Amino acid sequence: MLKNVPVVLEGYKLRVTEEPAPKTYTNDTGSTEMAFDSSGAQLFVVSLLMKQRPSEQGGRVGKGFEVKVTLETDPSHADIEEGQLVELINPRISQWAMNGREGVSMRAAGIKHAA
């Protein structure tokens, strides 16, 4: 499986659709727990609308899509709010497979306001 494949997002704008929050999961007993990485650092999650920027030639641009991104650092210092344009720091994707399901997840070292 491919892990931590760098992603180049030049030519795309990222808009916050759900503000960053601590990442949680449901354990085997059905209770909700906070998510931490292998080093014990707390993980966070943010929902973004990813949409291609219009080209210089113009033309139709697609509607974009929403993606949840796991953040490896606490985004509270960045003052990120719904509706803002942002950039991801060191974005990567990884394949995963679990319990007969599979997919691709996105992760970033952090998030900041778009320049």
ABEGO torsion letter per residue (X at the ends): XBBGBBBBABGBBBBBABBBBBBBBBBAAGBBBBBBBAAGBBBBBBBBBBBBBBBAAEEBBBAEBBBBBBBABBAAAAGBBBGBBBBBBGBBBBBBBBGGBBBBBBBBABBBBBX
